C-alpha cells in the first residue's frame, strides 16, 4: 500500500504490504535536481589501488562493524543492521535499518515487562537509490531500507521493553529497552550527553567515554551535526598539501597541534597508496560514501539502541564532497570518470555527486527526528521537552539568509528560474522549508525562522525554565569566519528575546567556552560570577559553547598565530571528548567537558538563574 509522498520533507515514504515489499519504488528527494547528467564513476571509490566495493585485499582495508542483530544462521539474506531511538511527543520512535525490504509493514512488539510484549505497533519504510546498492555489499554491512515505528501515548519516565520481529529473512532482535522522557515540569535532576563533529577516526576515546556515560544513566545524546564524516570517503586519494594540516603516511604522520599522534596512525600506508589527507582507512571509516554511514551507525549501535540519539544537520551531511584537492583530482574523477588524474581547474558542481549523495539525502533517511510532530521540518529543525528543559534543534546549514549551503534561488540570476550547471556548488541544498516569495535575503520569509519564533514564544517557563538551543555552527569564536555573522543575524535576536540560556555548536574542531554574550558579541560582565559560574536566562546574554572536539579524520582545529579573543574564557585545541549537561533544578545547571582520554574534565561551568518560578 503506497502512502503519501511528503514533498515538504523530501522523503520517499511508503507503508509496505506483502505485495509491495519486493519491489518498492524509489523517489528522489524533493529538490534533488537531475536536469544535468551525472558523469562520474558508477560507484565513486576513494582508493586508486583497489577500485572494488567489497575490497580485494589491496589498498585500504574494508572495515567491518557488527550489526545490531546477530543473524541466526550463516546464510544471511536480510538483516537488521542498525537500531536507533528518538523522542516524539509522549513516546519514542524506533528506527531500524535493513539492506532489503520487509514482507510486511515494519513492526515493533513492546510492553512494560520483558516477558510480556503484549502490544504491537506498525510504521512506515523510507528508502533511496543509494550508490552502491546493498545488492553489491555484504548483507550485514549495508542499509538501504529505513523503518520507523512510533510508540506513542506512553507513560513519562518509564522503562519499556521492545523487540523487532523477523521479516523477509531478518532475525528477530533480542528484547531491548528504553526509558521515556520525563514530563515537562518534572523537577528531578538529569544529564544529557552533548557532542559534535565525531566521525570514527580519532573518536575512539570519545566513544568509550560516551558508553560509560550511558552506563551511568545519561538520559539521551544530542549530536549537533557532522555525524559520520561520510563525505571524507576521498581523503585517502588527496595528496598532502601545505595548506591542509593532516598528512598521513604511516611513519611520520602530521596532525594539527603536534604530538602525541594517536596510535591508530601507526598503521603502515598500504602498498601503492601515496601520503595523503586521510588516515588508516583512507576515508574516515571507508573509501565509499555510503559505507562510511553504514559502518558509523553500526559502530554506534551500542548507544543508539539504549538511549534516544537526537541529531541535527552539519556541513558534512550535505553531499558527497565539499572541495577539490591538489591538481583538481576530484573534478577529474567525479566529472569525467578519470581515476588518479587531474583537471585544469576545479569545476565541482551540484551535479558532480551521484544523485543519491546530494541534498542531505542520507541524513534525511538514516534518522527520524520529531520535526513533523513539533511543527518543524524532518531532521532539520524541531524541539522537545525533557523535565525542566526545552531543547531546540536549529538548522545552521540551510534555510536562513546567506546560509552556508545555498538554495538554487541564490545561485540563479534575476532572470532565471533555476541556475545552470556551472552556477551551482557541490554542497547546494534545500530549502527544506518554504521561503515566502523566494525572498531568500529576509529572515522573516523563512519557515524555519517563523517556526523558531513560534516555538520559543510557546515555551511555558513555569514548567521548563531552561531553554537550550543548538545548531552546528557557532555565532562567535576566536576562530572568526564570515558564516558566524550570518548565523547570528538569523537567530541571535530571537534567542535573546526569549531568554534562551545557552547556545551550543560545533563545526570548529576544538572545545571553546565563551563568556556570556549579548548582541554583537558584547560581554555581559554583570552575568559573570567568576570564570566558572555565569548567570543566564535574563535575555541580556547567552552562554555560548563550541563543542566540536568529538574526533573525526580532519583532526583538531588550531589558531596558529592568530590571537585568542577576549570573548573566549576557555580554549582546548588538543583533547577530544564530549560534554555532559546536568540540570539539577530550576535554578542550577552544570556543564562538564569530558576528555576522551579518560583523564577527567577539561572544563566545568555552573549556570545559575536568578529568578525561576515553577508551576505546582
KOLKOL-124843 format. One record per residue (C-alpha): residue number from 1; chain; y, x, z. Coordinates in steps of 0.5 Angstrom, whole numbers, always signed. Layout:
N
NUM,A,Y,X,Z;
...
//
This chain:
616
1,A,+0,+0,+0;
2,A,+7,+3,-2;
3,A,+12,+2,+3;
4,A,+20,+3,+1;
5,A,+23,+10,-2;
6,A,+28,+12,+3;
7,A,+34,+14,-1;
8,A,+38,+15,+5;
9,A,+34,+21,+8;
10,A,+31,+23,+1;
11,A,+24,+22,+4;
12,A,+18,+20,+0;
13,A,+15,+15,+5;
14,A,+8,+12,+4;
15,A,+3,+8,+8;
16,A,-4,+10,+6;
17,A,-9,+5,+4;
18,A,-16,+7,+3;
19,A,-15,+5,-5;
20,A,-8,+9,-5;
21,A,-10,+15,-1;
22,A,-14,+19,-6;
23,A,-8,+19,-11;
24,A,-2,+19,-7;
25,A,+4,+20,-12;
26,A,+10,+25,-11;
27,A,+17,+24,-11;
28,A,+23,+29,-11;
29,A,+28,+29,-6;
30,A,+34,+24,-7;
31,A,+38,+30,-10;
32,A,+33,+35,-12;
33,A,+36,+35,-19;
34,A,+32,+37,-25;
35,A,+37,+37,-30;
36,A,+35,+44,-32;
37,A,+28,+47,-32;
38,A,+25,+52,-27;
39,A,+24,+58,-31;
40,A,+21,+63,-26;
41,A,+13,+64,-24;
42,A,+9,+58,-23;
43,A,+8,+61,-15;
44,A,+13,+66,-13;
45,A,+10,+71,-9;
46,A,+13,+77,-6;
47,A,+8,+82,-7;
48,A,+8,+86,-13;
49,A,+2,+90,-11;
50,A,-2,+83,-10;
51,A,+0,+77,-14;
52,A,-5,+72,-12;
53,A,-4,+67,-7;
54,A,-10,+68,-2;
55,A,-10,+76,-3;
56,A,-15,+81,-6;
57,A,-15,+86,+0;
58,A,-9,+90,-3;
59,A,-1,+90,-2;
60,A,+1,+86,+4;
61,A,-4,+82,+9;
62,A,-5,+75,+9;
63,A,-4,+72,+16;
64,A,-9,+67,+19;
65,A,-7,+63,+25;
66,A,-12,+58,+28;
67,A,-11,+50,+26;
68,A,-9,+45,+31;
69,A,-16,+42,+31;
70,A,-22,+47,+30;
71,A,-27,+44,+24;
72,A,-33,+41,+27;
73,A,-37,+45,+22;
74,A,-37,+51,+17;
75,A,-36,+47,+11;
76,A,-29,+44,+11;
77,A,-26,+39,+6;
78,A,-20,+37,+10;
79,A,-17,+39,+17;
80,A,-11,+37,+22;
81,A,-8,+44,+22;
82,A,-1,+42,+26;
83,A,+1,+37,+31;
84,A,+8,+37,+34;
85,A,+11,+32,+38;
86,A,+18,+29,+38;
87,A,+22,+24,+42;
88,A,+24,+17,+40;
89,A,+28,+12,+44;
90,A,+23,+9,+49;
91,A,+17,+13,+46;
92,A,+14,+19,+42;
93,A,+13,+21,+35;
94,A,+6,+24,+34;
95,A,+7,+28,+28;
96,A,+1,+32,+25;
97,A,-1,+35,+18;
98,A,-7,+36,+13;
99,A,-8,+39,+7;
100,A,-10,+33,+3;
101,A,-9,+25,+4;
102,A,-13,+21,+9;
103,A,-17,+15,+8;
104,A,-13,+10,+12;
105,A,-6,+9,+15;
106,A,-5,+15,+20;
107,A,-7,+13,+27;
108,A,-7,+15,+34;
109,A,-11,+13,+40;
110,A,-8,+13,+46;
111,A,-7,+11,+54;
112,A,-6,+12,+61;
113,A,-13,+15,+62;
114,A,-16,+21,+58;
115,A,-23,+17,+59;
116,A,-19,+10,+56;
117,A,-15,+11,+50;
118,A,-15,+3,+49;
119,A,-9,+3,+45;
120,A,-8,+5,+37;
121,A,-2,+6,+33;
122,A,-2,+7,+26;
123,A,+4,+10,+22;
124,A,+6,+13,+15;
125,A,+5,+19,+11;
126,A,+10,+23,+7;
127,A,+8,+29,+2;
128,A,+12,+33,-3;
129,A,+9,+37,-9;
130,A,+9,+44,-6;
131,A,+8,+51,-9;
132,A,+3,+52,-9;
133,A,-1,+46,-8;
134,A,-6,+46,-2;
135,A,-12,+46,-7;
136,A,-10,+53,-8;
137,A,-10,+55,-1;
138,A,-15,+56,+5;
139,A,-16,+49,+7;
140,A,-15,+51,+15;
141,A,-8,+55,+13;
142,A,-5,+49,+9;
143,A,-1,+43,+10;
144,A,+1,+38,+4;
145,A,+1,+31,+8;
146,A,+5,+30,+14;
147,A,+3,+24,+18;
148,A,+8,+20,+23;
149,A,+5,+15,+28;
150,A,+10,+12,+33;
151,A,+8,+11,+40;
152,A,+14,+6,+43;
153,A,+15,+2,+49;
154,A,+12,+7,+53;
155,A,+14,+8,+61;
156,A,+19,+13,+62;
157,A,+17,+20,+66;
158,A,+10,+18,+65;
159,A,+4,+22,+62;
160,A,+0,+19,+56;
161,A,-7,+22,+53;
162,A,-8,+21,+46;
163,A,-13,+23,+40;
164,A,-12,+23,+33;
165,A,-19,+20,+30;
166,A,-23,+24,+24;
167,A,-21,+21,+17;
168,A,-23,+23,+10;
169,A,-26,+30,+12;
170,A,-22,+32,+18;
171,A,-25,+33,+25;
172,A,-22,+29,+31;
173,A,-18,+32,+35;
174,A,-19,+33,+43;
175,A,-16,+29,+48;
176,A,-9,+31,+49;
177,A,-3,+29,+53;
178,A,+5,+29,+53;
179,A,+10,+26,+58;
180,A,+15,+21,+56;
181,A,+23,+23,+57;
182,A,+26,+21,+63;
183,A,+30,+14,+63;
184,A,+38,+15,+62;
185,A,+40,+16,+69;
186,A,+34,+19,+73;
187,A,+37,+24,+78;
188,A,+31,+28,+78;
189,A,+32,+36,+76;
190,A,+29,+38,+69;
191,A,+29,+44,+65;
192,A,+30,+45,+57;
193,A,+28,+51,+53;
194,A,+33,+52,+48;
195,A,+32,+57,+42;
196,A,+35,+59,+35;
197,A,+33,+64,+30;
198,A,+26,+65,+31;
199,A,+21,+66,+26;
200,A,+15,+71,+27;
201,A,+17,+78,+27;
202,A,+20,+81,+33;
203,A,+19,+74,+36;
204,A,+12,+75,+40;
205,A,+16,+76,+47;
206,A,+20,+70,+46;
207,A,+13,+66,+44;
208,A,+10,+69,+50;
209,A,+16,+67,+55;
210,A,+16,+60,+52;
211,A,+9,+59,+53;
212,A,+10,+61,+60;
213,A,+16,+56,+61;
214,A,+11,+50,+58;
215,A,+6,+52,+64;
216,A,+12,+52,+69;
217,A,+14,+45,+67;
218,A,+19,+45,+62;
219,A,+21,+38,+59;
220,A,+22,+40,+52;
221,A,+24,+45,+47;
222,A,+30,+45,+43;
223,A,+31,+49,+37;
224,A,+37,+50,+33;
225,A,+35,+52,+26;
226,A,+33,+58,+23;
227,A,+26,+56,+25;
228,A,+20,+59,+21;
229,A,+24,+64,+16;
230,A,+20,+62,+10;
231,A,+26,+64,+5;
232,A,+24,+71,+7;
233,A,+18,+71,+3;
234,A,+21,+76,-1;
235,A,+24,+81,+4;
236,A,+18,+86,+2;
237,A,+20,+87,-5;
238,A,+27,+88,-4;
239,A,+28,+96,-4;
240,A,+32,+99,+2;
241,A,+40,+99,+1;
242,A,+45,+102,+5;
243,A,+49,+95,+7;
244,A,+43,+92,+10;
245,A,+40,+94,+17;
246,A,+33,+93,+16;
247,A,+29,+99,+12;
248,A,+21,+98,+14;
249,A,+17,+104,+11;
250,A,+11,+104,+16;
251,A,+13,+111,+19;
252,A,+21,+111,+21;
253,A,+23,+104,+20;
254,A,+30,+103,+21;
255,A,+33,+97,+25;
256,A,+40,+95,+28;
257,A,+41,+97,+35;
258,A,+37,+103,+34;
259,A,+30,+105,+38;
260,A,+26,+103,+41;
261,A,+23,+100,+35;
262,A,+17,+94,+36;
263,A,+10,+97,+36;
264,A,+9,+92,+30;
265,A,+13,+96,+25;
266,A,+8,+102,+26;
267,A,+3,+98,+21;
268,A,+3,+103,+15;
269,A,+6,+101,+9;
270,A,+1,+98,+4;
271,A,-1,+103,-1;
272,A,+3,+101,-7;
273,A,+9,+98,-3;
274,A,+16,+101,-3;
275,A,+20,+102,+3;
276,A,+23,+95,+4;
277,A,+28,+90,+7;
278,A,+22,+86,+10;
279,A,+16,+88,+15;
280,A,+9,+89,+16;
281,A,+7,+82,+13;
282,A,+12,+83,+7;
283,A,+16,+77,+9;
284,A,+17,+74,+16;
285,A,+9,+72,+16;
286,A,+7,+71,+9;
287,A,+9,+73,+2;
288,A,+9,+66,+0;
289,A,+15,+61,+2;
290,A,+10,+55,+4;
291,A,+5,+60,+7;
292,A,+11,+62,+12;
293,A,+12,+55,+14;
294,A,+4,+54,+15;
295,A,+3,+60,+19;
296,A,+9,+59,+23;
297,A,+7,+52,+25;
298,A,+0,+53,+26;
299,A,+2,+59,+31;
300,A,+7,+54,+35;
301,A,+1,+49,+36;
302,A,+0,+52,+43;
303,A,+7,+49,+45;
304,A,+8,+43,+40;
305,A,+2,+39,+42;
306,A,+4,+39,+49;
307,A,+12,+38,+49;
308,A,+17,+35,+45;
309,A,+19,+40,+40;
310,A,+26,+38,+37;
311,A,+29,+41,+31;
312,A,+36,+41,+27;
313,A,+37,+45,+21;
314,A,+39,+52,+20;
315,A,+41,+56,+13;
316,A,+34,+59,+13;
317,A,+31,+52,+12;
318,A,+36,+50,+6;
319,A,+32,+53,+0;
320,A,+27,+59,-3;
321,A,+33,+64,-2;
322,A,+40,+66,+0;
323,A,+42,+72,-4;
324,A,+39,+77,-9;
325,A,+37,+84,-8;
326,A,+38,+91,-11;
327,A,+38,+91,-18;
328,A,+38,+84,-18;
329,A,+31,+84,-17;
330,A,+30,+76,-15;
331,A,+34,+74,-21;
332,A,+29,+77,-26;
333,A,+23,+74,-22;
334,A,+26,+67,-21;
335,A,+30,+66,-27;
336,A,+26,+70,-32;
337,A,+19,+71,-29;
338,A,+19,+78,-29;
339,A,+16,+82,-24;
340,A,+18,+88,-21;
341,A,+24,+88,-26;
342,A,+32,+88,-26;
343,A,+37,+84,-29;
344,A,+44,+86,-31;
345,A,+48,+81,-26;
346,A,+46,+76,-20;
347,A,+45,+69,-23;
348,A,+41,+66,-18;
349,A,+43,+58,-18;
350,A,+40,+52,-15;
351,A,+35,+52,-21;
352,A,+32,+59,-19;
353,A,+28,+56,-14;
354,A,+22,+51,-15;
355,A,+24,+44,-14;
356,A,+20,+43,-8;
357,A,+23,+49,-5;
358,A,+30,+46,-6;
359,A,+35,+42,-1;
360,A,+31,+43,+5;
361,A,+25,+39,+3;
362,A,+20,+43,+7;
363,A,+24,+42,+13;
364,A,+25,+34,+12;
365,A,+18,+33,+11;
366,A,+15,+38,+17;
367,A,+18,+35,+22;
368,A,+20,+28,+24;
369,A,+27,+27,+29;
370,A,+30,+21,+31;
371,A,+35,+20,+26;
372,A,+34,+13,+24;
373,A,+33,+11,+31;
374,A,+39,+13,+34;
375,A,+44,+12,+28;
376,A,+44,+19,+25;
377,A,+40,+21,+19;
378,A,+33,+24,+19;
379,A,+32,+31,+22;
380,A,+39,+33,+21;
381,A,+44,+29,+26;
382,A,+41,+25,+32;
383,A,+42,+24,+39;
384,A,+37,+23,+45;
385,A,+38,+22,+53;
386,A,+34,+25,+58;
387,A,+35,+24,+65;
388,A,+42,+26,+67;
389,A,+44,+29,+60;
390,A,+45,+26,+53;
391,A,+43,+31,+48;
392,A,+47,+31,+41;
393,A,+44,+35,+35;
394,A,+49,+36,+29;
395,A,+48,+39,+22;
396,A,+52,+45,+22;
397,A,+50,+47,+15;
398,A,+52,+41,+10;
399,A,+55,+34,+11;
400,A,+62,+36,+13;
401,A,+68,+39,+9;
402,A,+67,+46,+7;
403,A,+60,+46,+9;
404,A,+56,+53,+8;
405,A,+51,+49,+4;
406,A,+55,+46,-2;
407,A,+54,+39,-5;
408,A,+54,+38,-12;
409,A,+61,+34,-12;
410,A,+64,+41,-9;
411,A,+61,+45,-15;
412,A,+63,+40,-20;
413,A,+70,+41,-24;
414,A,+75,+35,-23;
415,A,+73,+32,-30;
416,A,+65,+33,-28;
417,A,+60,+28,-25;
418,A,+55,+34,-24;
419,A,+56,+41,-24;
420,A,+53,+45,-30;
421,A,+47,+50,-28;
422,A,+52,+56,-28;
423,A,+57,+53,-23;
424,A,+51,+52,-18;
425,A,+49,+56,-12;
426,A,+42,+57,-10;
427,A,+43,+54,-3;
428,A,+47,+48,-5;
429,A,+44,+42,-1;
430,A,+46,+35,+1;
431,A,+49,+31,+2;
432,A,+44,+27,+7;
433,A,+49,+22,+9;
434,A,+55,+18,+5;
435,A,+61,+22,+3;
436,A,+66,+16,+2;
437,A,+69,+16,-5;
438,A,+67,+23,-5;
439,A,+73,+26,-1;
440,A,+69,+32,+1;
441,A,+75,+35,+4;
442,A,+76,+30,+9;
443,A,+72,+30,+16;
444,A,+73,+22,+16;
445,A,+70,+21,+10;
446,A,+63,+24,+12;
447,A,+58,+19,+15;
448,A,+56,+25,+20;
449,A,+63,+25,+23;
450,A,+63,+18,+23;
451,A,+56,+18,+27;
452,A,+58,+23,+32;
453,A,+65,+19,+34;
454,A,+61,+13,+35;
455,A,+55,+17,+39;
456,A,+60,+20,+43;
457,A,+64,+14,+45;
458,A,+58,+10,+47;
459,A,+55,+15,+52;
460,A,+55,+12,+59;
461,A,+57,+18,+63;
462,A,+55,+14,+70;
463,A,+48,+15,+67;
464,A,+49,+21,+63;
465,A,+54,+25,+66;
466,A,+52,+31,+62;
467,A,+53,+32,+54;
468,A,+50,+38,+51;
469,A,+51,+39,+43;
470,A,+48,+44,+39;
471,A,+49,+46,+31;
472,A,+46,+52,+28;
473,A,+53,+55,+27;
474,A,+58,+58,+32;
475,A,+65,+56,+33;
476,A,+67,+62,+36;
477,A,+64,+69,+37;
478,A,+66,+76,+37;
479,A,+63,+77,+30;
480,A,+68,+73,+26;
481,A,+67,+69,+20;
482,A,+70,+64,+16;
483,A,+65,+59,+17;
484,A,+67,+58,+24;
485,A,+74,+56,+22;
486,A,+70,+50,+18;
487,A,+65,+48,+24;
488,A,+71,+48,+29;
489,A,+75,+44,+24;
490,A,+70,+39,+23;
491,A,+67,+38,+30;
492,A,+71,+41,+36;
493,A,+77,+36,+36;
494,A,+71,+30,+37;
495,A,+67,+35,+42;
496,A,+74,+36,+46;
497,A,+76,+29,+46;
498,A,+70,+26,+49;
499,A,+69,+32,+54;
500,A,+63,+35,+52;
501,A,+60,+40,+57;
502,A,+57,+45,+52;
503,A,+56,+47,+45;
504,A,+50,+51,+43;
505,A,+49,+55,+37;
506,A,+45,+61,+34;
507,A,+46,+64,+27;
508,A,+48,+71,+30;
509,A,+42,+74,+32;
510,A,+44,+76,+39;
511,A,+46,+73,+46;
512,A,+53,+72,+47;
513,A,+56,+67,+52;
514,A,+64,+66,+51;
515,A,+69,+64,+57;
516,A,+71,+56,+57;
517,A,+75,+55,+51;
518,A,+80,+50,+49;
519,A,+82,+48,+42;
520,A,+83,+54,+37;
521,A,+80,+59,+42;
522,A,+85,+58,+48;
523,A,+81,+61,+54;
524,A,+81,+56,+59;
525,A,+83,+60,+65;
526,A,+83,+54,+70;
527,A,+76,+53,+69;
528,A,+73,+60,+70;
529,A,+71,+60,+78;
530,A,+68,+67,+76;
531,A,+64,+71,+71;
532,A,+58,+67,+72;
533,A,+61,+60,+74;
534,A,+65,+55,+70;
535,A,+68,+48,+71;
536,A,+66,+44,+65;
537,A,+67,+37,+62;
538,A,+74,+35,+63;
539,A,+76,+35,+56;
540,A,+80,+41,+56;
541,A,+75,+46,+55;
542,A,+68,+47,+52;
543,A,+62,+52,+54;
544,A,+60,+56,+48;
545,A,+54,+60,+48;
546,A,+51,+64,+42;
547,A,+43,+64,+43;
548,A,+41,+67,+36;
549,A,+36,+72,+39;
550,A,+29,+69,+39;
551,A,+27,+74,+34;
552,A,+25,+74,+26;
553,A,+25,+79,+21;
554,A,+32,+80,+20;
555,A,+32,+83,+27;
556,A,+39,+84,+31;
557,A,+46,+83,+29;
558,A,+51,+88,+32;
559,A,+58,+89,+32;
560,A,+58,+96,+29;
561,A,+65,+99,+30;
562,A,+68,+92,+31;
563,A,+71,+90,+38;
564,A,+69,+85,+43;
565,A,+74,+80,+43;
566,A,+77,+77,+50;
567,A,+73,+71,+49;
568,A,+67,+74,+50;
569,A,+64,+74,+57;
570,A,+57,+77,+56;
571,A,+54,+80,+50;
572,A,+47,+83,+49;
573,A,+45,+86,+42;
574,A,+38,+89,+44;
575,A,+34,+84,+47;
576,A,+30,+78,+44;
577,A,+29,+72,+48;
578,A,+31,+64,+49;
579,A,+34,+60,+54;
580,A,+33,+55,+60;
581,A,+38,+50,+61;
582,A,+37,+46,+68;
583,A,+40,+40,+70;
584,A,+40,+40,+78;
585,A,+44,+34,+79;
586,A,+50,+30,+76;
587,A,+55,+36,+78;
588,A,+51,+42,+77;
589,A,+47,+46,+72;
590,A,+45,+53,+71;
591,A,+43,+57,+64;
592,A,+39,+63,+64;
593,A,+38,+67,+58;
594,A,+30,+69,+59;
595,A,+29,+76,+56;
596,A,+23,+76,+51;
597,A,+20,+83,+54;
598,A,+19,+80,+61;
599,A,+24,+84,+65;
600,A,+27,+77,+67;
601,A,+34,+74,+66;
602,A,+39,+77,+61;
603,A,+45,+72,+64;
604,A,+46,+67,+68;
605,A,+51,+62,+69;
606,A,+53,+56,+73;
607,A,+56,+50,+70;
608,A,+60,+45,+75;
609,A,+63,+38,+74;
610,A,+69,+37,+79;
611,A,+68,+29,+78;
612,A,+62,+25,+76;
613,A,+60,+18,+78;
614,A,+53,+15,+78;
615,A,+51,+8,+77;
616,A,+47,+5,+82;
//
